[in-house]
């Protein structure tokens, strides 16, 4: 889904209303002039009803009201900017919403939650949000958002086109990959704050693009065989490397026997400066030497990716300035349920499955808020959060854990042995994120030792 295709200059407006209802009425008025068959009052009711169920405020002055309706087209995105601010129930009293992005999706849109997540992640960049709010004109606002939604596939900036170091690195990456016996080249697109210049670069082997942006593979047809969407939590070189390889394995893009040549640089520096050759099996030997079925049959790859993202955010950020530890159990829910019992009343009981799906970007803060509850999050393979605060009642006497790990990691190992699930533990003392599968542990990140690889 190419997100830049769902916005139009006619749907970028300055808002004059003081509250969310008035702002939505203005956005609908601007959006429906060419869609007379849609009923404005029904759409407004759907948007307001969503607001009453779960806040759509993202923070940093941005709200993302959204609804699924009978639209007749996959998506419609309208953007409103308010100089004075719009009152929003989800904001703090002194923090009005200044940027409203209204997303309408057709009832049959298949990648709805992924599109919501992509927009929400884009709005997580405070400097980018400020550039939109402070844009001199609506034309400037539209062009900045259009370029950002287009991701790395747009027209390269002149500085990127003229950088001889980038040309040199691109030219020699294929040679290094061939000489080292690599099966693929992995390019880290977030090295560039804007589009990547890949003219005249056609390596004679598989090429993979790693980026935090939601990319339509058709944008790079003939250049990249696959794209891997992974968020980075550091500006260091190749900070996404280990997560990208893990995602590549779960999606079937990479195999344990692969050797990969990685080309990247410091995030946002606009210059390639690093070539690294990685043996996938050696990188993950602690887990993969004995287990080749890393992803359970019922777990979607994007769900594992999102859970890993939230776990890593908790490890890096903590909660309210304090470190937190938590446990996620993903997949094989029927058997997991027989080995758990509630420690508290289930805070997710009674909500629609779409509203409590881990892929919904508005679930992030909810999960983080409940992370301080003792017990585990139990998550279905399609992303629906079944419960929080669950006590794991499984034992494992066959796998020894490294010294210093406590009951949370022991429970994660045990439930991963007793069922066909993946367990992800965040340590409250070290900030380490560890993945467990069939009792084997794979450390993914240590807060104090986070490195490019």
C-alpha positions as CSV (number, residue, x, y, z in Angstrom):
1,X,0.0,0.0,0.0
2,X,1.6,3.3,-1.1
3,X,0.4,5.7,1.5
4,X,1.3,8.9,-0.4
5,X,-1.4,7.9,-2.9
6,X,-4.2,8.3,-0.3
7,X,-3.6,12.0,0.4
8,X,-4.6,15.0,-1.9
9,X,-3.9,18.7,-1.6
10,X,-7.7,19.4,-1.4
11,X,-7.9,17.4,1.8
12,X,-5.2,19.4,3.6
13,X,-6.9,22.3,5.4
14,X,-6.5,24.8,8.3
15,X,-8.9,24.1,11.1
16,X,-11.0,26.7,12.8
17,X,-13.1,24.6,15.3
18,X,-12.2,24.4,18.9
19,X,-13.1,20.8,19.7
20,X,-12.8,17.5,18.0
21,X,-16.3,17.3,16.7
22,X,-16.0,20.6,14.9
23,X,-12.6,19.6,13.5
24,X,-14.0,16.3,12.1
25,X,-16.9,18.2,10.6
26,X,-14.5,20.5,8.7
27,X,-12.4,17.5,7.6
28,X,-15.4,15.6,6.3
29,X,-16.7,18.7,4.5
30,X,-13.3,19.0,2.7
31,X,-13.2,15.3,1.9
32,X,-16.7,14.5,0.6
33,X,-17.0,17.2,-2.0
34,X,-16.1,14.6,-4.7
35,X,-17.8,11.7,-2.9
36,X,-21.4,12.8,-2.8
37,X,-22.7,9.3,-2.2
38,X,-21.3,9.1,1.3
39,X,-23.4,10.4,4.2
40,X,-21.6,12.9,6.3
41,X,-23.6,12.4,9.5
42,X,-23.1,8.6,9.5
43,X,-19.3,9.1,9.0
44,X,-19.2,11.6,11.8
45,X,-21.1,9.3,14.1
46,X,-18.6,6.4,13.4
47,X,-15.6,8.7,14.1
48,X,-17.1,10.0,17.3
49,X,-18.1,6.5,18.5
50,X,-14.5,5.4,18.0
51,X,-13.3,8.3,20.1
52,X,-15.6,7.3,22.9
53,X,-14.3,3.7,22.8
54,X,-10.5,4.4,22.8
55,X,-8.6,7.7,22.5
56,X,-7.0,8.4,19.1
57,X,-4.5,10.9,20.5
58,X,-1.0,9.9,19.6
59,X,0.9,12.5,21.6
60,X,3.1,15.4,20.5
61,X,0.0,17.4,19.5
62,X,-1.2,14.8,16.9
63,X,-4.6,12.9,16.8
64,X,-5.4,10.1,14.4
65,X,-9.2,9.7,14.4
66,X,-10.2,6.7,12.3
67,X,-13.1,4.5,11.4
68,X,-14.1,1.6,9.1
69,X,-17.1,2.4,6.9
70,X,-18.6,1.5,3.6
71,X,-16.3,3.8,1.6
72,X,-16.1,2.4,-1.9
73,X,-12.4,2.9,-2.0
74,X,-9.7,1.4,0.3
75,X,-8.7,4.6,2.2
76,X,-9.2,8.3,2.5
77,X,-6.9,10.5,4.5
78,X,-7.5,14.1,5.4
79,X,-5.2,16.4,7.3
80,X,-6.2,19.4,9.4
81,X,-3.8,21.9,11.1
82,X,-4.9,24.1,14.0
83,X,-2.9,27.1,15.0
84,X,-4.8,27.5,18.2
85,X,-5.2,23.9,19.0
86,X,-8.2,21.5,19.3
87,X,-9.6,20.2,22.6
88,X,-9.2,16.4,22.7
89,X,-10.3,14.2,25.6
90,X,-7.2,12.1,25.2
91,X,-4.7,15.0,25.7
92,X,-3.4,16.7,28.8
93,X,-5.2,19.9,29.7
94,X,-2.3,22.0,28.5
95,X,-1.6,20.0,25.4
96,X,-4.2,20.5,22.6
97,X,-4.1,18.6,19.4
98,X,-2.6,20.8,16.6
99,X,-2.5,18.2,13.8
100,X,-5.5,16.0,13.1
101,X,-5.1,13.2,10.6
102,X,-8.5,11.6,9.8
103,X,-8.3,8.2,8.2
104,X,-11.4,6.5,6.8
105,X,-11.0,2.9,5.7
106,X,-13.3,0.7,3.7
107,X,-14.8,-2.3,5.6
108,X,-13.0,-4.7,3.3
109,X,-9.6,-3.0,3.6
110,X,-7.2,-5.9,4.4
111,X,-4.2,-4.0,5.7
112,X,-6.1,-1.5,7.9
113,X,-4.1,-2.0,11.1
114,X,-0.8,-1.9,9.2
115,X,-1.7,1.4,7.6
116,X,-2.7,2.9,11.0
117,X,0.6,1.7,12.5
118,X,2.6,3.2,9.6
119,X,1.0,6.6,10.0
120,X,1.3,6.5,13.8
121,X,5.1,5.6,13.6
122,X,5.7,8.5,11.2
123,X,4.0,10.9,13.7
124,X,6.3,9.6,16.5
125,X,9.1,11.8,15.1
126,X,8.7,15.1,17.1
127,X,10.9,17.1,14.7
128,X,8.8,15.9,11.7
129,X,5.5,16.7,13.4
130,X,6.8,20.2,14.3
131,X,7.8,20.7,10.6
132,X,4.2,20.0,9.6
133,X,2.7,22.2,12.2
134,X,5.1,25.1,11.4
135,X,4.9,24.7,7.6
136,X,4.6,28.2,6.0
137,X,1.7,27.1,3.8
138,X,-0.6,24.2,3.3
139,X,1.2,23.4,0.1
140,X,4.4,23.0,2.1
141,X,2.6,20.8,4.6
142,X,1.2,18.6,1.9
143,X,4.5,18.2,0.1
144,X,6.4,17.3,3.4
145,X,3.8,14.7,4.3
146,X,3.6,13.3,0.8
147,X,7.4,12.9,0.7
148,X,7.5,11.2,4.1
149,X,4.7,8.8,3.3
150,X,6.5,7.9,0.1
151,X,9.4,6.7,2.2
152,X,12.8,5.8,0.5
153,X,11.2,5.5,-2.9
154,X,10.8,9.1,-3.9
155,X,13.1,11.3,-5.9
156,X,16.5,11.5,-4.4
157,X,17.7,14.8,-3.0
158,X,20.6,16.5,-4.9
159,X,23.0,15.9,-2.0
160,X,22.3,12.2,-2.1
161,X,22.7,12.0,-5.8
162,X,26.1,13.7,-5.8
163,X,27.7,11.9,-2.9
164,X,30.7,10.0,-4.4
165,X,31.2,8.0,-1.2
166,X,27.7,6.5,-1.6
167,X,28.5,5.7,-5.2
168,X,31.7,4.0,-4.1
169,X,30.0,2.0,-1.3
170,X,27.3,0.8,-3.7
171,X,29.8,-0.2,-6.3
172,X,31.9,-2.2,-4.0
173,X,29.1,-3.8,-1.9
174,X,28.4,-6.3,-4.7
175,X,32.1,-7.2,-5.0
176,X,32.4,-7.8,-1.2
177,X,29.3,-9.9,-1.3
178,X,30.5,-12.0,-4.2
179,X,34.0,-12.4,-2.7
180,X,32.6,-13.4,0.7
181,X,30.2,-16.0,-0.8
182,X,27.1,-14.1,0.4
183,X,23.7,-15.1,-0.8
184,X,22.1,-11.6,-0.4
185,X,22.9,-7.9,0.1
186,X,20.9,-6.1,2.8
187,X,20.6,-2.3,2.4
188,X,19.6,-0.2,5.4
189,X,17.4,2.5,4.0
190,X,17.0,4.6,7.2
191,X,20.6,5.7,6.6
192,X,18.9,8.4,4.5
193,X,16.5,10.9,5.9
194,X,14.9,11.1,2.4
195,X,14.8,8.8,-0.6
196,X,17.7,6.6,-1.6
197,X,19.6,7.1,-4.8
198,X,19.9,3.7,-6.4
199,X,20.3,4.6,-10.1
200,X,22.5,2.3,-12.1
201,X,22.9,-0.1,-9.2
202,X,21.9,-3.6,-10.2
203,X,23.7,-6.2,-8.0
204,X,23.9,-9.7,-9.5
205,X,22.3,-11.3,-6.4
206,X,19.3,-11.0,-4.1
207,X,18.9,-7.5,-2.5
208,X,16.9,-6.7,0.6
209,X,15.8,-3.3,1.9
210,X,15.5,-2.7,5.6
211,X,13.6,0.3,6.7
212,X,11.2,1.5,9.4
213,X,8.8,2.8,6.7
214,X,5.8,0.8,5.3
215,X,6.9,0.1,1.8
216,X,5.0,-1.2,-1.2
217,X,7.4,-3.8,-2.9
218,X,6.3,-2.5,-6.3
219,X,8.2,0.7,-5.5
220,X,11.5,-1.1,-5.9
221,X,10.6,-3.7,-8.4
222,X,13.8,-4.8,-10.2
223,X,16.0,-3.5,-7.4
224,X,15.0,-5.2,-4.1
225,X,13.5,-8.7,-4.0
226,X,12.0,-8.1,-0.5
227,X,11.6,-5.3,2.0
228,X,11.8,-5.8,5.8
229,X,10.1,-3.3,8.0
230,X,11.9,-3.0,11.3
231,X,12.0,-0.1,13.8
232,X,15.4,1.0,15.1
233,X,15.9,2.1,18.7
234,X,19.4,3.6,18.2
235,X,21.0,5.9,15.7
236,X,24.1,3.7,15.6
237,X,25.2,2.0,12.4
238,X,23.1,-0.9,11.4
239,X,21.1,-0.7,14.6
240,X,18.3,-2.8,13.0
241,X,20.6,-5.6,11.9
242,X,19.7,-8.4,14.4
243,X,16.0,-7.6,14.4
244,X,16.0,-7.5,10.6
245,X,17.6,-10.9,10.3
246,X,15.1,-12.3,12.8
247,X,12.2,-10.9,10.8
248,X,13.7,-12.1,7.6
249,X,13.9,-15.7,9.0
250,X,10.3,-15.6,10.3
251,X,9.1,-14.3,6.9
252,X,11.1,-16.9,4.9
253,X,13.2,-14.3,3.3
254,X,16.4,-15.6,4.9
255,X,17.5,-19.0,5.9
256,X,19.8,-20.1,8.7
257,X,22.5,-21.1,6.1
258,X,22.6,-17.6,4.5
259,X,25.5,-15.2,4.6
260,X,24.5,-11.6,4.1
261,X,26.4,-8.5,3.2
262,X,25.0,-5.5,4.9
263,X,25.3,-1.9,3.6
264,X,24.4,1.0,5.8
265,X,25.4,3.9,7.9
266,X,24.3,6.2,10.8
267,X,20.5,6.7,10.7
268,X,19.7,10.0,8.9
269,X,23.3,10.7,8.0
270,X,22.6,10.4,4.2
271,X,25.8,8.5,3.7
272,X,26.7,4.8,3.5
273,X,29.8,4.2,5.5
274,X,29.7,0.5,6.7
275,X,29.9,-2.9,5.1
276,X,29.3,-5.9,7.4
277,X,29.2,-9.6,6.4
278,X,27.0,-11.7,8.7
279,X,26.5,-15.5,8.9
280,X,22.9,-15.9,9.9
281,X,23.4,-19.3,11.6
282,X,26.4,-18.0,13.7
283,X,24.5,-14.8,14.7
284,X,21.7,-16.9,16.1
285,X,23.5,-20.1,17.0
286,X,22.3,-20.1,20.6
287,X,18.7,-20.7,19.4
288,X,18.8,-21.9,15.9
289,X,21.4,-24.6,16.1
290,X,18.7,-27.0,17.3
291,X,15.5,-25.4,16.3
292,X,14.6,-24.5,12.7
293,X,10.9,-23.8,13.3
294,X,11.3,-20.4,14.9
295,X,7.9,-19.1,14.1
296,X,4.9,-21.2,15.2
297,X,2.3,-22.1,12.6
298,X,-0.4,-19.9,14.1
299,X,1.7,-16.8,14.6
300,X,1.7,-14.1,11.9
301,X,5.2,-12.6,11.3
302,X,3.9,-9.0,11.7
303,X,2.5,-9.9,15.1
304,X,5.9,-11.2,16.4
305,X,7.5,-8.1,15.0
306,X,5.1,-5.8,16.8
307,X,5.4,-7.6,20.1
308,X,9.2,-7.4,19.8
309,X,8.9,-3.7,19.1
310,X,6.8,-3.0,22.2
311,X,9.1,-5.2,24.3
312,X,12.1,-3.3,23.1
313,X,10.5,0.1,23.7
314,X,9.7,-0.9,27.3
315,X,13.3,-2.1,27.7
316,X,14.7,1.2,26.4
317,X,12.1,3.7,27.9
318,X,10.9,1.9,31.0
319,X,7.7,3.4,32.4
320,X,7.4,6.8,34.1
321,X,11.2,6.9,34.5
322,X,11.5,3.5,36.1
323,X,12.6,0.1,34.6
324,X,9.9,-2.5,34.1
325,X,9.9,-6.2,33.5
326,X,7.2,-8.1,31.6
327,X,6.5,-11.3,29.8
328,X,4.6,-11.9,26.5
329,X,3.3,-15.3,25.5
330,X,2.5,-15.5,21.8
331,X,0.6,-18.3,20.0
332,X,-0.9,-21.7,20.7
333,X,-3.4,-19.9,22.9
334,X,-5.6,-23.0,23.6
335,X,-2.8,-24.9,25.3
336,X,-1.4,-21.8,26.9
337,X,-4.8,-21.1,28.6
338,X,-4.7,-24.5,30.2
339,X,-1.4,-23.7,31.8
340,X,-2.2,-20.2,33.1
341,X,-4.6,-18.6,35.6
342,X,-5.5,-15.0,36.2
343,X,-3.8,-13.0,39.0
344,X,-6.1,-10.0,38.4
345,X,-9.3,-9.2,36.5
346,X,-8.6,-9.3,32.8
347,X,-8.4,-5.7,31.7
348,X,-9.0,-6.7,28.0
349,X,-12.3,-8.6,28.6
350,X,-15.3,-7.3,26.6
351,X,-13.4,-5.2,24.0
352,X,-13.8,-5.8,20.3
353,X,-11.0,-8.0,18.9
354,X,-9.9,-5.2,16.5
355,X,-9.6,-2.7,19.4
356,X,-7.4,-5.1,21.4
357,X,-5.2,-6.3,18.6
358,X,-1.5,-5.7,19.1
359,X,-1.2,-4.4,15.6
360,X,-3.5,-1.5,16.5
361,X,-1.1,1.4,17.2
362,X,-3.4,2.7,19.9
363,X,-2.7,-0.5,21.9
364,X,0.9,0.5,22.5
365,X,0.3,2.8,25.4
366,X,-2.4,0.4,26.8
367,X,0.1,-2.5,26.8
368,X,2.8,-0.3,28.4
369,X,0.4,0.9,31.1
370,X,-0.5,-2.7,32.1
371,X,3.1,-3.8,31.9
372,X,3.5,-3.1,35.6
373,X,0.9,-5.8,36.5
374,X,2.4,-9.0,37.7
375,X,2.0,-11.9,35.3
376,X,2.1,-12.4,31.5
377,X,0.3,-11.0,28.5
378,X,-1.3,-13.9,26.5
379,X,-1.6,-13.0,22.8
380,X,-3.2,-15.0,20.1
381,X,-1.2,-15.6,16.9
382,X,-3.2,-13.1,14.9
383,X,-2.4,-10.4,17.4
384,X,-5.5,-10.3,19.6
385,X,-4.5,-9.8,23.3
386,X,-6.4,-12.3,25.3
387,X,-5.4,-11.4,28.8
388,X,-2.9,-9.6,31.0
389,X,-1.7,-10.5,34.5
390,X,-1.7,-14.3,33.8
391,X,0.3,-16.6,36.1
392,X,2.3,-19.2,34.2
393,X,1.9,-22.7,35.7
394,X,4.4,-24.7,33.7
395,X,7.7,-26.3,34.7
396,X,10.9,-27.1,32.8
397,X,13.7,-29.1,34.4
398,X,15.6,-29.8,31.3
399,X,16.9,-26.3,30.3
400,X,19.4,-24.4,32.4
401,X,19.2,-20.6,32.2
402,X,22.2,-18.3,32.5
403,X,23.0,-17.1,36.0
404,X,21.1,-14.0,37.3
405,X,17.8,-14.6,35.5
406,X,14.8,-14.9,37.7
407,X,11.3,-16.4,37.8
408,X,10.0,-14.4,34.7
409,X,12.6,-15.9,32.5
410,X,12.1,-19.4,34.0
411,X,8.4,-19.1,33.3
412,X,9.1,-17.9,29.7
413,X,11.3,-21.0,29.1
414,X,8.8,-23.4,30.7
415,X,5.8,-22.2,28.7
416,X,7.8,-22.3,25.5
417,X,8.6,-26.0,26.2
418,X,5.1,-27.0,27.3
419,X,3.4,-25.4,24.2
420,X,4.1,-24.3,20.7
421,X,4.4,-20.7,21.6
422,X,7.1,-17.9,21.6
423,X,7.7,-16.2,24.9
424,X,9.4,-12.8,25.1
425,X,10.8,-11.6,28.4
426,X,12.0,-8.1,29.4
427,X,14.3,-8.0,32.4
428,X,13.5,-5.2,34.9
429,X,17.1,-5.2,36.2
430,X,19.1,-5.2,33.0
431,X,16.7,-4.2,30.3
432,X,17.6,-7.3,28.3
433,X,15.0,-8.5,25.8
434,X,15.1,-12.3,25.4
435,X,13.1,-14.6,23.1
436,X,12.3,-18.2,24.1
437,X,11.4,-21.0,21.7
438,X,11.2,-24.7,22.8
439,X,13.2,-23.8,25.9
440,X,16.1,-22.2,24.1
441,X,16.9,-18.5,24.8
442,X,17.9,-15.9,22.2
443,X,19.0,-12.5,23.8
444,X,17.9,-9.8,21.4
445,X,19.0,-6.6,23.1
446,X,20.7,-5.4,26.3
447,X,19.9,-1.8,27.3
448,X,23.3,-1.0,28.6
449,X,25.1,-2.8,25.7
450,X,23.1,-1.8,22.7
451,X,25.4,-1.9,19.7
452,X,25.2,-1.8,15.9
453,X,24.9,-5.5,15.8
